[in-house]
Amino acid sequence: MDGFKGKAAVVGFALSPFSRDSRKTELRLSCEVIRDALDDAGLLVTDVDGLVKHADDASDEHAVSSSMGMENLTFFGEVKWGAAPCAMLLRAAMGVASGAARCVVVYRAVNGASRLRMTPSMKTSGQMSTSDLLQWTFHSPFGLTTEAGRVAMTVRRYMHDSGARSEQLGWVPVVCREHGACNPGGAYHGKPIRLEDYLASDLVVDPLRRLDCSEASDGAAAFVVTTPEVARDLRQKPVCILGAAQSMVRDTEMLAGYYRRDPARLPEVRDVGAKLFRTAGVSAGEIRVAQLDDAYGPLVPIQLEELGFCRQGEGASFCEGGSRIRRNGAIALNTSGGSLGEGHLCGMNLVAEAVRQIRGTSTNQVNTAELSLVVTGAGGPAAGLLLAAL
Amino acid sequence: MAMEYIPGIPLLRPYVDYDNQGFWEAVREHRLVFQKCGHCGLIVHRPRPMCPRCLSTEREWTPSEGKGTIYSFVNFTYQNAAYPGIKVPYVVVVVEMTEGVRFISNMIEESAEEIAIGMPVEVVFDQVAPDLTLPKFRKRKG
């Protein structure tokens, strides 16, 4: 199995503006961003024969296809959870690589800031799948009801095991906001923060600070994936999906793998990285730019360790001072700003930035970026992509 | 520092099903039990429909010693990042039980400042409501 090398390419994408209130339905956001992504690619609605949506989104495939006049869809379905951004591209690549479709659109639209979304505590009233409910059955009665709470539990143990300190962990949001401050399309353009701001920010769930947590926004993203043959004749420089991987390991739970031997590790991320590097025939040392899941900043150092960018237990000291994770550092991290510094779009914008790095259009372009890594789903089932020029 | 449940906001209750009802029935009788495989003896928590090691569906509920140590903990300090029905601050702990399984719970008295990873704890049953008992923990001497 050599991945998708030479079998699928990203030929278009679009992001909506990040906002606190889009004043649009999620279906409209979906349709607009798909229209823009097709325009970016130089393709028409009639070229589309596949759709991949997120299981939590309101905009079903049939609603999108009817709204946009799509005909003859031959490939559609949902992908779940936080790993979805990369896993959705994996699904699309499977579609075109297998011949099930020729042109697959991946989309996600979320009014995460303006609309009251289903929180875990609401979910205990029976609005979610039974398997997840059974996880919450042993969390919720004790008040462990929020993502931030579940992540904080892991972070506390990671700090205990590795000796990581707040003064080190704070460099992740600081660098993400630095990168985001140069990104005119992001929600934090011109708004960097300093380490002192981080250390002064409130503890929301001790040990997590407010600036460790990305802030929900309204927004949408879409990607167009097709075959290399089609890709070569289109508007943009095609971006090849060299590798795409998913991982679920023993005792994976949603941001709360407390029952496994070492809950402060992210073995799914380790497996995704190992598989991507193996299928592409590269080592971690050859990667210069990575978009990692920064919905919660302190999970980034653990991902850096699991991916092999530094040794186990040294992620926080690797981030300290910021120089190793800035654009010109050993590994340029979340160069659009990521969830913390561009906007929280459930990780979809991380994939967009990974594509930009190969196109050469990032506002923090890494000149030597021949390989572009993106990982989503830290703390649960994970997925990743390794992109390169076609 | 006991947890303060805010009146008028529903308590979050366990979702009891055939796989976990033995656990929750024991808790109601102030006993802490874990699922033990009737075939290979593996103790697991949380309850699962079969033994993840040998796939046997023969299960028994083995009494726990009720003792363990704090493996990790968090302190909910901001109400919007916490459950609205429990007044912040409140502490949630992961306890590593002597049986080798981990258990998510609360400390019944101690505040965050009095807790540390590795601290020995023991189970105590909290009658949160007339029809809801939860196993919680307190500091154990020795």
Interface residues (C-beta under 8 A of the other chain):
Chain A: S121 T124 S125 T130 L133 L134 Q135 W136 T137 F138 H139 S140 P141 F142 G143 L144 T145 T146 A148 G149 A152 M153 T154 R156 R157 H160 D202 L203 V204 V205 D206 P207 L208 R210 C213 R250 Y258 Y259 P263 A264
Chain B: M3 P10 L11 L12 R13 P14 Y15 V16 D17 D19 N20 H45 R46 P52 Y71 S72 F73 V74 N75 F76 T77 Y78 N80 A81 A82 Y83 P84 I86 Y90 V92 V94 V101 R102 F103 I104 S105 N106 A112 I117 V128 L132 L134 K136
